[in-house]
């Protein structure tokens, strides 16, 4: 199972709200198309986000790991440190 590292720790926050919203919606659509898990989109404090709920008793640690992997593989591969110094993003962690 995951070792406490959140998905927010592994990518940068997009400074452009429209680009960030499009990226979030694309992640949700990709995970839905794959069928690994169901995610919901929402807007909170003006920012698009992914809602995840694990509430079914048969859900296993392996199911959670597969869901994290399905989401993680769709995250942009951005170096947060260099992105924050170049003004292209800020560290989410």
N, C-alpha and C positions, 0 to 999 in steps of 0.2 A: 504494500500500500504506500501511498505517498508519504514522504517524511516530514510533512509540515511546511513544505515550500509551496506557497500559493502561486496561482497563475499570475497574479499581479506582480509577483517578484521576478517574473521571467520576461517581461516586455515593457516597452516604454509607452507612456501616454502620449497620444497624438495631439499636437497643439491645435490642429485644424479640426473643429468640432464636426464639420460635415464629413471629412475623411475618416474620422474616428467612428462616427455613426455607421458609415458605409462598411468599414472594416468589421465592426461588431456584427452587423446584419449578415455579412458574408460568412463569418465564423459560424453563426447560428444556422444559416442555410446549409453550409457544408456538413456540419455535424448531423443535421436532420436528414440530409440526403444519404449519408453513410449509414444512419440508423443505429448508431451506438447508444445514444441517449437523447432525451428531449430537453431542450433548453428554451427558455423564454427570454424575449427581449423586453426591456423597459427603459424608461427615461427617468432619471432621478437627479434632481438639482441641475437640470439642463444637460446632463450627460447620458449618452446611450450606454447601457450595460447589459450583461448577460445574467439572467436569473437561473439558478440551479437549485433544485430541491431533491433531496434524497430522503424519501419517507416510506419506502416500501420495504417490508420486512425481509423479502428474499434478496435484496441488494447485498452483494458481497464486496469485499475489499477489491477483488479482481474487477468487478463492474466499475467501481470508482476509478481504479487505475486506468481502465480502458477509456472511460469518459475524459479523464484528465489528458490522456494521450491524444484523443481525438480533437480536443480543443487546442492543446499545445502545438500540434503539428500545423495548425492553421494560423498560429500567431506569427507576426512578422519577425524575421531574424534581424533584429536591430541591436546594435551595441548602445545600451542606454547611456553609458558614460560619454561616449563620443557624441551621441545625439543631443545630450543636454548641453554640451559645450559648444555645439554648432548651432543650437537654437532650433533643432528639428524635433525635439521631444523632451519630456521630463521623466525622470525615474519615478515609476509607480510604486516602488517598494519602499 
